[in-house]
Amino acid sequence: MALQTCFALSSQAPYYQSNSPKSCFPKTVFSISLSKASFLTGNNDPLPLSFCSSKRKLNLAILALIINGSLPNISKTTLALELEQLQRYTDPKEGFTLLIPFSYVKVDKAGATVLFEEINKASNNVGVVVNPVRLTSLGEFGTPQFVADKLILAEKRKESTKEAEVIGVAERSGHGGLQVYEFEYKVDSTRGGMKRIFSAAFVVSKKLYLLNISHSDKPESPLATQTRMMLEEVLHSFDIA
């Protein structure tokens, strides 16, 4: 994971700062945050009845608001899509939370705190890595643009990488004002071809939390608009629990 490599030296090297200007990329207007590992205990384990019941109640409540016209500024199609495709996962040990697509299953992989892969298409995945660092905040390492530059440099140094380009950089506030950096970039490599990557990072209690979302984005089958919206919701939902 390039973002992990980008921060790897932070536990032993001096801190860096940058005055590079910040940039941002558009975010969706509505998010229903869900978490990752709390609803799956294994690759094929069903959702707990309590979760399914709660989700049905949530769907009915929001649909009622739509029917009554209480959500006039939200795309009804987008909202229904997100409700149908995303569910919350919360990691009970590391204490982070995010949304996960229903079509993804939890798998075990060395080095990953948690990893979810799309059924029958493992190259499309969502993973989180948590590592100890000397930092108390991301700002001590650098600005979002500075980190993005380091990130793309780490990607380009891989032997398999043919091309890598940053698409967007952003900073947002998480729970309790938590500083969260977000990145979007594309990579063309000999291992998987063209991919769109969404990453997010934050530091809590001298632990670095890294989210990496990877999805195929080949010229013959580009990333669909609805899929992109869904993945952006996953990105923006990444937070401390």
Solvent accessible surface area in square Angstrom, and as a share of the most:
residue,aa,sasa,rsa
1,M,76,0.34
2,A,2,0.02
3,L,0,0.00
4,Q,60,0.27
5,T,79,0.46
6,C,15,0.09
7,F,3,0.01
8,A,57,0.44
9,L,104,0.52
10,S,4,0.03
11,S,51,0.33
12,Q,130,0.58
13,A,17,0.13
14,P,100,0.63
15,Y,90,0.34
16,Y,93,0.35
17,Q,126,0.56
18,S,20,0.13
19,N,155,0.79
20,S,35,0.23
21,P,112,0.70
22,K,126,0.54
23,S,55,0.35
24,C,106,0.63
25,F,14,0.06
26,P,110,0.69
27,K,76,0.32
28,T,34,0.20
29,V,125,0.72
30,F,56,0.23
31,S,51,0.33
32,I,30,0.15
33,S,44,0.28
34,L,24,0.12
35,S,1,0.01
36,K,0,0.00
37,A,16,0.12
38,S,66,0.43
39,F,4,0.02
40,L,19,0.09
41,T,120,0.69
42,G,22,0.22
43,N,76,0.39
44,N,143,0.73
45,D,52,0.27
46,P,115,0.72
47,L,46,0.23
48,P,62,0.39
49,L,141,0.70
50,S,81,0.52
51,F,45,0.19
52,C,34,0.20
53,S,33,0.22
54,S,66,0.43
55,K,36,0.15
56,R,132,0.48
57,K,138,0.59
58,L,67,0.33
59,N,31,0.16
60,L,123,0.61
61,A,54,0.42
62,I,16,0.08
63,L,76,0.38
64,A,44,0.34
65,L,75,0.37
66,I,21,0.11
67,I,144,0.73
68,N,114,0.58
69,G,49,0.47
70,S,59,0.38
71,L,39,0.19
72,P,108,0.68
73,N,139,0.71
74,I,30,0.15
75,S,56,0.36
76,K,120,0.51
77,T,97,0.56
78,T,24,0.14
79,L,1,0.01
80,A,46,0.36
81,L,28,0.14
82,E,9,0.04
83,L,13,0.07
84,E,119,0.53
85,Q,62,0.27
86,L,5,0.02
87,Q,6,0.03
88,R,70,0.25
89,Y,2,0.01
90,T,37,0.22
91,D,11,0.06
92,P,119,0.75
93,K,179,0.76
94,E,32,0.15
95,G,22,0.21
96,F,0,0.00
97,T,12,0.07
98,L,0,0.00
99,L,0,0.00
100,I,0,0.00
101,P,1,0.01
102,F,67,0.28
103,S,52,0.34
104,Y,5,0.02
105,V,34,0.20
106,K,48,0.20
107,V,30,0.17
108,D,136,0.71
109,K,131,0.56
110,A,103,0.80
111,G,66,0.64
112,A,30,0.23
113,T,52,0.30
114,V,5,0.03
115,L,14,0.07
116,F,0,0.00
117,E,38,0.17
118,E,45,0.20
119,I,92,0.47
120,N,155,0.80
121,K,98,0.42
122,A,56,0.43
123,S,47,0.30
124,N,1,0.01
125,N,30,0.15
126,V,0,0.00
127,G,3,0.03
128,V,0,0.00
129,V,7,0.04
130,V,20,0.11
131,N,48,0.24
132,P,107,0.67
133,V,15,0.09
134,R,117,0.43
135,L,0,0.00
136,T,76,0.44
137,S,40,0.26
138,L,1,0.00
139,G,27,0.26
140,E,50,0.22
141,F,9,0.04
142,G,1,0.01
143,T,26,0.15
144,P,1,0.01
145,Q,40,0.18
146,F,30,0.12
147,V,0,0.00
148,A,0,0.00
149,D,68,0.35
150,K,71,0.30
151,L,1,0.00
152,I,22,0.11
153,L,73,0.36
154,A,13,0.10
155,E,12,0.05
156,K,112,0.47
157,R,180,0.66
158,K,83,0.35
159,E,183,0.82
160,S,22,0.14
161,T,21,0.12
162,K,133,0.56
163,E,97,0.44
164,A,7,0.06
165,E,79,0.35
166,V,41,0.24
167,I,74,0.38
168,G,6,0.06
169,V,2,0.01
170,A,3,0.02
171,E,61,0.27
172,R,37,0.14
173,S,86,0.56
174,G,14,0.13
175,H,123,0.55
176,G,82,0.79
177,G,55,0.53
178,L,27,0.13
179,Q,57,0.25
180,V,0,0.00
181,Y,3,0.01
182,E,0,0.00
183,F,1,0.00
184,E,0,0.00
185,Y,2,0.01
186,K,56,0.24
187,V,14,0.08
188,D,28,0.14
189,S,13,0.08
190,T,99,0.57
191,R,189,0.69
192,G,40,0.38
193,G,22,0.21
194,M,44,0.20
195,K,42,0.18
196,R,41,0.15
197,I,12,0.06
198,F,0,0.00
199,S,0,0.00
200,A,0,0.00
201,A,0,0.00
202,F,0,0.00
203,V,8,0.04
204,V,38,0.22
205,S,97,0.63
206,K,109,0.46
207,K,79,0.33
208,L,4,0.02
209,Y,8,0.03
210,L,1,0.01
211,L,0,0.00
212,N,21,0.11
213,I,1,0.00
214,S,8,0.05
215,H,26,0.12
216,S,14,0.09
217,D,18,0.10
218,K,70,0.30
219,P,109,0.69
220,E,138,0.62
221,S,64,0.41
222,P,93,0.59
223,L,28,0.14
224,A,57,0.44
225,T,99,0.58
226,Q,98,0.43
227,T,32,0.18
228,R,60,0.22
229,M,45,0.20
230,M,19,0.09
231,L,0,0.00
232,E,11,0.05
233,E,0,0.00
234,V,0,0.00
235,L,0,0.00
236,H,25,0.11
237,S,4,0.03
238,F,0,0.00
239,D,24,0.13
240,I,31,0.16
241,A,72,0.56
